[in-house]
Structures are given as structure tokens and as C-alpha cells.
Amino acid sequence: MKISIAICTWNRSRLLDQTLSSLSRMSVPDDLSWELIVVDNNSTEAGVNNVLDSWKNKLPLNSVVEKEPGHSASRNRAVQEATGDYLVWTDNDVMVSPNWLSAYHDAFQKHPEAGFFGGPIEPVFEEGQPTWIRDTWKICAPVYATRNLGKTESALGIGKMPYGANFAVRMDLQKKTPYDTQWGRKQSGMLGEDEVSVLRHLLGEGVMGYWVPDASLHHMIPKDRATVGYVASYFYGQGQANALKGNITRSAARIWWDGWKSLCGYYLRKPVAPPINWLSNRVHAAICWGELAGLRSLVKRESIAPDESKDSPPT
């Protein structure tokens, strides 16, 4: 068996170096070959090239540059480059456990009928978890990609899906299921949903998935992401996704009003109320602004679409 591991990166050279270091310490079964594909999506940090060059003789590394901006475009490039039987996706800010790859290898052998897999993600705050994040973890958990579906193997499905920093897809299915470039982060943007749309499609086709509890990794959270602004930017992206998926039931005027009301509540409550009260206001405001941005992009998309009425027969 051959396994391809793929990482898409935009800057973050320091964390990328840590990730590659953890990959170099994995235990690899004797009957397994593997390759590592790193797709650089037009990084502006010179350090990214330096990091990749420093690991080229230490890992089975194939590094490429994808000019089209966006995580989905980078994922699709990784799929083009991959030559394994399975493609394991991770991120540029993780530390994999020593048995991460072997756990996936065992699961692939045990369930050859399955098409996708996922493993645990545990966030680690590099400078300690701020108290306000700990006190609002029910809100913040998805922001920092924590995922744990238990210590035993189980079937995956709607409501029990892996997250993007730690999942795998059988290569024949991945080659036939590209990532939609309307989804996924672009540089510092926070619109996600890229792997969600692929996994939902596979489930719709009747493909089975399995949770692999031993394929665990740590998601490293630097200080600049342990902020209210970063949490808000995540939910702004969720709001954009709501609009693009057609999940908006309020008028734009009502969204605008709700956003301002929630933002005012945030500023009024933050000095005096527990974090769960004021953060929920900030989150709701961010979702509203994201929904408005998503609606604007839909209007813009429609305004530049070809006018097909010119080719329509008269009525």
C-alpha cells in the first residue's frame, strides 16, 4: 500500500516546520510506502521555501506551487500530484502522533470497502488557553477544530463527520470528487466548507466512512489566533456559507439590524457580563456581517452572469 499525505499552506512557515518535524518522527509500517505533498498557495513569506528546502532530503517530499488562490484550488492540485492508494489530509499547524500514519494504515486494511476516514484533533494553545475561551468552549470548540468522536471505532455520517485537519479519502473516490473552488479559505479569509461538500457528496453516493480513534494529532494555536477577533472571523465565514448555501430566511435589512443590535450588546456587556454573554453577541454579529457579505457576492455573481435572454425565443 502507498499513502499520500497532503498539506496546503499559505505562509505560517514556523508552524509548518513543526508539522514536518512531527511527520519525520512517525512510525511507518514495513509494508507501507508514503509520500508527502505540500502545496504552497502563493505564500508571501520567504521562510516557507526555506522550510521546504530544509526537509527535502529528510522526507519523501514533493513541494509544488499553486497559483490559483484558495484552499480548494490547492487541494485539487494536491490530488493531481498524489500517487497513493489513499490520500490523508492534514494542515500546516499540527503535530501528528507517532502512530498517526500506522493507525490510518490499519484502518484502510481493515475496511477496504470504506471510502473515507477521520481522526481526533486536540487543540493546544501555545501560550496557554485564555480564561474567556475556556469559559466559552461550547462556542469556541469548532473555531479551533477540536474533534473527538470517542475512543472506539464507529461509522461516520451526517452529524459525525471528520474535520479538515485530519481525514483521509480513498484515492479513486478523491480523484472523481474534486473540491469546489467557491468554498474554502483564500489567504486570510475564513470561508470553509470545502471538505464538507466532498464528504457529504460521498455519503450521498452511499460511501461508508469510519472514525479512527488512534489517528490523533494536536492542532497548534498561536497567540494571534487566541483572540476575539479570530473567533469573530471564523463565524463571519460561517455567515458567508449560510448565504452561499441559500440558508437565509431573513431580509438583508433584518440581518443588518440584528448585526448592529448584537454588536452593541457585545460592547455594553463585555465590561460587566460573563464571557458567555458577550461572546455570543459578538458571534451573532459576525454571522450577520458574513451573511450580508455572502448575499452581496451572490448579487454580484448574478449581475455579471451572461444574459441568456438574448438567445431565448420570443414569447
Buried (B, 14 or more C-beta within 10 A) or exposed (E): EEBBBBBBBBBBBBBBBBBBBBBEEBEEBEEBEBBBBBBBBBBEBEBBBEBBEEBEEEBBBBBBBBEEBBBBBBBBBBBEBBEBBBBBBBBBBBBBBEBBBBBBBBBBEEBEEBBBBBBBBBBBBBEEBBEBBEBBEEBBBBBBBBBEBEEEBBEBEEEEBBBBBBBBBBBEBBEEBBBBBBBBBBEEBBBBBBBBBBBEBBBEEEBBBBBBBBBBBBBBBBEEBBEBEBBBBBBBBBBBBBBBEEEBEEEBEEBBEBBEBBBEBBEEBBEEBEBEBBBBBBBBBBBBBBBBBBBEBBEEEEEEEEEEEEEEEEE
